Amino acid sequence: MRILGWDNAVNPERVELVFAARNKEYGAYVIRKKYQRRVIMALLYSLIGVVVIVGVPKLLEVLSKVQLSSKTAVTDVVTLAEPPPIDKSTPPPPPVIPPPPVQQTIKFTPPKVVKDEEAEEPPPTQEEVKEVQVATQTQEGLKDIVDLPPENPVVADPDEGKVFTVVEEMPTFPGGEEKLFEYLQRNIKYPPVARENGIQGRVYVTFVVDKDGKIKDAKVLRGVQGGCDEEALRVVRNMPDWKPGRQNGRNVQVQYNLPVNFTLK
């Protein structure tokens, strides 16, 4: 069966006829003889290449999804029961305080001159006295006892000496801000120099309310002169004790800024 037509130069029958009386080792014969096979192989390789280029990415994508699904662990959701409510009405039992260690002692009494048969017990030797505490009776215990801390030790205040600007509970004048302004209006005396020269304005005074509510370290931050600064300091220093500020449940020192108005009427 002829696949190629007679007019085709690579037709096997035509090739045999053309090179019947010639040297078949010549390169043209080999080229024409194997042309059809090479075309088929080239087409086959091309198809394989197309399949690899198109199919490999798809295959890798499928494999990655399979691996990801295999690595995904299914976890069980465990719902824990709520803890029982705490009975706040019953106070917790007091802590058990172990008894203090017992000091080992040895009995030592002043020696008396008596007869041998009347001696009750021999006195301790010098070596025993060196190692054990001397007392009026002998008892077993520890030879060396480290001083124990007191049952109710005094805890140092970590905020001792510190002056706060903002605390959980700010210091307040007795009766609140309304009473504070009433106190200022009732006690401030307009300085004559300021009145004569028409000086008026606002004096800013800063001071510290200590842990006992007393006023200290009062000074002027910004004044208006004419005796107003001195009058504002006088009134502030003579204020009654405030309710002290508190931080972490303790009374602390708090710095407080107070404006004092001087207005001519």
Protein Blocks (a to p, Z undefined) as FASTA:
>chain_A
ZZbdfklmklmklmmmmmmmmcfkbmklmmmmmmmmmmmmmmmmmmmmmmmmmmmmmmmm
mmmmmmmmmmpccdddddddddddddfkbccdddddddddddddddddddddddfklpmb
dcddfklmmmpccdfbdcdddfbdcddddfbdcdddfkgoiacfbdfbdcddehijmlmm
mmmmmmpccdfklmmnopacdddddddddfkopaehiacfbdgejolmmmmmmmmmmpcc
dddddeehiacddddddddddddZZ
